[in-house]
Amino acid sequence: MVILFVALLLLLLAGSGSKGGRVLVYPVDGSHWLNMRILVEALHTQGHQVTVLRSSTSWYVSEHSPHYSSITVHQDTVQNIESEDFMSSFLHRSLEIRKQGGSPLAFLALYSNLFHMLTGNHMAVAHMARTMLKDQALMQRLREACFDLVLTDPVFPLGVLVAQYLQLPLVLNVRWIPHGEGHFAIAPS
């Protein structure tokens, strides 16, 4: 019994001396952030230093948090996913289409509405990518921070691009992206 107690005590002491990592997070706003925030809070609880890259127009991702520090990238244009007016209109239109039933025309209208929303978001993300990658001070700050990895939501590619640019390992918070399995995009089988 004493040996078991001493062994458990040694294991606890050995584990408490470990150092948390430095994690750079590139989230996607809206409902995707709700899932990511749980991961960020868990990483913080485990002793990791978490830094979140966020858009200045972010609807959900707060600039101030006890669980992470943030780097805010100034955006002139609000992404569709960050616009309450746009998302309300998108959801209202989607519900109206669904009420029309399951006709082929309703199916096409639903996907047309979805693709319109995604196209606008991809254009805004591309603009943010240009803004970030052209900002030499920001890129230098990210390099000097010596992050251990990038945690990102793969629905938009900017987190993957940032990880590639900084030559850091990449962790996806979900597996699926709009066209299938997310890991195949970064590690094809």
FIMI-166607 format. One record per residue (C-alpha): residue number from 0; residue in three letters; x, y, z. Coordinates in steps of 0.25 Angstrom, whole numbers, plus 5000, padded with zeros to 4 digits. Each point is the difference from the previous one (the first is absolute). Last residue first. Layout:
% residues N
+-----+------+------+------+------+
:  nr : rest :   xx :   yy :   zz :
+-----+------+------+------+------+
: NUM :  ALA :    X :    Y :    Z :
...
+-----+------+------+------+------+
This chain:
% residues 189
+-----+------+------+------+------+
:  nr : rest :   xx :   yy :   zz :
+-----+------+------+------+------+
: 188 :  SER : 4984 : 5036 : 4807 :
: 187 :  PRO : 5000 : 5015 : 4999 :
: 186 :  ALA : 5006 : 5008 : 5012 :
: 185 :  ILE : 4995 : 5015 : 5000 :
: 184 :  ALA : 4987 : 4999 : 4991 :
: 183 :  PHE : 4998 : 4986 : 5004 :
: 182 :  HIS : 4999 : 5004 : 5014 :
: 181 :  GLY : 4988 : 5008 : 4998 :
: 180 :  GLU : 4991 : 4989 : 4995 :
: 179 :  GLY : 4990 : 5005 : 4990 :
: 178 :  HIS : 4997 : 5012 : 4991 :
: 177 :  PRO : 4994 : 5010 : 5010 :
: 176 :  ILE : 5011 : 4996 : 5011 :
: 175 :  TRP : 4999 : 4989 : 5010 :
: 174 :  ARG : 5009 : 4995 : 5010 :
: 173 :  VAL : 4998 : 5010 : 5011 :
: 172 :  ASN : 5010 : 5008 : 5009 :
: 171 :  LEU : 5011 : 4998 : 4990 :
: 170 :  VAL : 5014 : 5000 : 5006 :
: 169 :  LEU : 5012 : 5005 : 4991 :
: 168 :  PRO : 5015 : 4999 : 5003 :
: 167 :  LEU : 5007 : 5013 : 4997 :
: 166 :  GLN : 5008 : 5005 : 4988 :
: 165 :  LEU : 4996 : 5015 : 5003 :
: 164 :  TYR : 4994 : 5001 : 4986 :
: 163 :  GLN : 4994 : 4986 : 5000 :
: 162 :  ALA : 4993 : 5002 : 5013 :
: 161 :  VAL : 4995 : 5014 : 4995 :
: 160 :  LEU : 4995 : 4993 : 4987 :
: 159 :  VAL : 4993 : 4989 : 5008 :
: 158 :  GLY : 4993 : 5011 : 5009 :
: 157 :  LEU : 4996 : 5008 : 4987 :
: 156 :  PRO : 4994 : 4988 : 4993 :
: 155 :  PHE : 4985 : 5002 : 5005 :
: 154 :  VAL : 4992 : 4988 : 5005 :
: 153 :  PRO : 5013 : 4994 : 5006 :
: 152 :  ASP : 4998 : 5006 : 5014 :
: 151 :  THR : 5014 : 5002 : 5005 :
: 150 :  LEU : 5010 : 4996 : 5011 :
: 149 :  VAL : 5014 : 5005 : 4996 :
: 148 :  LEU : 5012 : 4994 : 5007 :
: 147 :  ASP : 5012 : 5002 : 5009 :
: 146 :  PHE : 5000 : 5015 : 4999 :
: 145 :  CYS : 5013 : 5007 : 5000 :
: 144 :  ALA : 4995 : 5014 : 5003 :
: 143 :  GLU : 5010 : 5006 : 4991 :
: 142 :  ARG : 4994 : 4994 : 4988 :
: 141 :  LEU : 4986 : 5006 : 5003 :
: 140 :  ARG : 5006 : 5014 : 5003 :
: 139 :  GLN : 5008 : 4999 : 4987 :
: 138 :  MET : 4987 : 4997 : 4993 :
: 137 :  LEU : 4993 : 5011 : 5006 :
: 136 :  ALA : 5011 : 5010 : 4998 :
: 135 :  GLN : 5001 : 4996 : 4985 :
: 134 :  ASP : 4985 : 5002 : 4998 :
: 133 :  LYS : 4999 : 4995 : 4985 :
: 132 :  LEU : 4996 : 4986 : 5005 :
: 131 :  MET : 4990 : 5005 : 5009 :
: 130 :  THR : 4992 : 5010 : 4991 :
: 129 :  ARG : 5001 : 4990 : 4988 :
: 128 :  ALA : 4995 : 4989 : 5009 :
: 127 :  MET : 4989 : 5009 : 5005 :
: 126 :  HIS : 4996 : 5003 : 4986 :
: 125 :  ALA : 4999 : 4985 : 4997 :
: 124 :  VAL : 4992 : 4998 : 5012 :
: 123 :  ALA : 4990 : 5011 : 4995 :
: 122 :  MET : 5000 : 4993 : 4986 :
: 121 :  HIS : 4997 : 4987 : 5006 :
: 120 :  ASN : 4989 : 5005 : 5009 :
: 119 :  GLY : 4993 : 5006 : 4988 :
: 118 :  THR : 5001 : 4988 : 4992 :
: 117 :  LEU : 4995 : 4992 : 5012 :
: 116 :  MET : 4987 : 5008 : 5001 :
: 115 :  HIS : 4997 : 4999 : 4985 :
: 114 :  PHE : 5003 : 4985 : 5001 :
: 113 :  LEU : 4990 : 4998 : 5011 :
: 112 :  ASN : 4989 : 5008 : 4992 :
: 111 :  SER : 5003 : 4993 : 4988 :
: 110 :  TYR : 4999 : 4987 : 5008 :
: 109 :  LEU : 4986 : 5003 : 5005 :
: 108 :  ALA : 4995 : 5005 : 4986 :
: 107 :  LEU : 5005 : 4987 : 4994 :
: 106 :  PHE : 4993 : 4992 : 5010 :
: 105 :  ALA : 4987 : 5008 : 4999 :
: 104 :  LEU : 5001 : 4998 : 4984 :
: 103 :  PRO : 5002 : 4985 : 5002 :
: 102 :  SER : 4987 : 5000 : 5009 :
: 101 :  GLY : 5001 : 4996 : 5014 :
: 100 :  GLY : 4991 : 5010 : 5006 :
:  99 :  GLN : 4997 : 5015 : 4999 :
:  98 :  LYS : 5002 : 5002 : 5015 :
:  97 :  ARG : 5015 : 4996 : 4998 :
:  96 :  ILE : 5002 : 5013 : 4991 :
:  95 :  GLU : 4993 : 5009 : 5010 :
:  94 :  LEU : 5009 : 4994 : 5011 :
:  93 :  SER : 5013 : 5002 : 4992 :
:  92 :  ARG : 4996 : 5015 : 4997 :
:  91 :  HIS : 4998 : 5003 : 5014 :
:  90 :  LEU : 5013 : 4993 : 5004 :
:  89 :  PHE : 5007 : 5009 : 4989 :
:  88 :  SER : 4993 : 5013 : 5004 :
:  87 :  SER : 5003 : 4997 : 5015 :
:  86 :  MET : 5015 : 4997 : 4996 :
:  85 :  PHE : 5001 : 5012 : 4992 :
:  84 :  ASP : 4994 : 5010 : 5010 :
:  83 :  GLU : 5009 : 4993 : 5011 :
:  82 :  SER : 5012 : 5002 : 4992 :
:  81 :  GLU : 5012 : 4991 : 5005 :
:  80 :  ILE : 4997 : 4988 : 4991 :
:  79 :  ASN : 4999 : 5010 : 4988 :
:  78 :  GLN : 5014 : 5006 : 5003 :
:  77 :  VAL : 5000 : 5014 : 5004 :
:  76 :  THR : 5008 : 5009 : 4992 :
:  75 :  ASP : 5011 : 5010 : 5004 :
:  74 :  GLN : 5007 : 4989 : 5008 :
:  73 :  HIS : 5011 : 5003 : 5011 :
:  72 :  VAL : 5007 : 4987 : 5004 :
:  71 :  THR : 4998 : 4998 : 5015 :
:  70 :  ILE : 5011 : 4992 : 5008 :
:  69 :  SER : 4994 : 4994 : 5012 :
:  68 :  SER : 5004 : 4994 : 5014 :
:  67 :  TYR : 4993 : 4988 : 5005 :
:  66 :  HIS : 4992 : 4994 : 5011 :
:  65 :  PRO : 4997 : 5013 : 5008 :
:  64 :  SER : 4994 : 5006 : 4988 :
:  63 :  HIS : 5001 : 5013 : 4993 :
:  62 :  GLU : 4998 : 5002 : 4985 :
:  61 :  SER : 4988 : 4992 : 5000 :
:  60 :  VAL : 4997 : 4990 : 4988 :
:  59 :  TYR : 4985 : 5000 : 4998 :
:  58 :  TRP : 4997 : 5011 : 4990 :
:  57 :  SER : 5014 : 5003 : 4995 :
:  56 :  THR : 5001 : 5013 : 4992 :
:  55 :  SER : 5015 : 5002 : 5005 :
:  54 :  SER : 5003 : 4986 : 4995 :
:  53 :  ARG : 5006 : 4991 : 5010 :
:  52 :  LEU : 5013 : 4992 : 5001 :
:  51 :  VAL : 4999 : 4993 : 5014 :
:  50 :  THR : 5013 : 4998 : 5009 :
:  49 :  VAL : 5000 : 4988 : 5010 :
:  48 :  GLN : 5010 : 4998 : 5010 :
:  47 :  HIS : 4998 : 4985 : 5005 :
:  46 :  GLY : 4999 : 4997 : 5014 :
:  45 :  GLN : 4989 : 4989 : 4999 :
:  44 :  THR : 4989 : 5010 : 5004 :
:  43 :  HIS : 5004 : 5008 : 4988 :
:  42 :  LEU : 4999 : 4989 : 4991 :
:  41 :  ALA : 4987 : 4996 : 5005 :
:  40 :  GLU : 4995 : 5015 : 4998 :
:  39 :  VAL : 5005 : 5000 : 4986 :
:  38 :  LEU : 4993 : 4986 : 4997 :
:  37 :  ILE : 4987 : 5005 : 5005 :
:  36 :  ARG : 5002 : 5013 : 4992 :
:  35 :  MET : 5002 : 4992 : 4987 :
:  34 :  ASN : 4986 : 4994 : 5002 :
:  33 :  LEU : 4993 : 5013 : 5002 :
:  32 :  TRP : 5009 : 5007 : 4989 :
:  31 :  HIS : 4994 : 4991 : 4989 :
:  30 :  SER : 4986 : 5006 : 5004 :
:  29 :  GLY : 5005 : 5014 : 4995 :
:  28 :  ASP : 5014 : 5003 : 4998 :
:  27 :  VAL : 5010 : 4991 : 4994 :
:  26 :  PRO : 5013 : 4998 : 5008 :
:  25 :  TYR : 5015 : 5002 : 4998 :
:  24 :  VAL : 5006 : 4996 : 5013 :
:  23 :  LEU : 5015 : 5001 : 5003 :
:  22 :  VAL : 5004 : 4990 : 5011 :
:  21 :  ARG : 5012 : 5002 : 5009 :
:  20 :  GLY : 5003 : 4987 : 5008 :
:  19 :  GLY : 4998 : 4997 : 5014 :
:  18 :  LYS : 5012 : 4996 : 5009 :
:  17 :  SER : 5001 : 4987 : 5008 :
:  16 :  GLY : 5004 : 5001 : 5014 :
:  15 :  SER : 4986 : 4996 : 5005 :
:  14 :  GLY : 5001 : 4986 : 4993 :
:  13 :  ALA : 5013 : 4996 : 5007 :
:  12 :  LEU : 4994 : 5004 : 5014 :
:  11 :  LEU : 4987 : 4992 : 4997 :
:  10 :  LEU : 5008 : 4988 : 4996 :
:   9 :  LEU : 5009 : 5000 : 5012 :
:   8 :  LEU : 4988 : 5001 : 5009 :
:   7 :  LEU : 4993 : 4988 : 4993 :
:   6 :  ALA : 5013 : 4992 : 5002 :
:   5 :  VAL : 5001 : 5004 : 5014 :
:   4 :  PHE : 4986 : 4996 : 5003 :
:   3 :  LEU : 5001 : 4986 : 4993 :
:   2 :  ILE : 5013 : 4997 : 5007 :
:   1 :  VAL : 4993 : 5004 : 5013 :
:   0 :  MET : 4989 : 4990 : 4997 :
+-----+------+------+------+------+
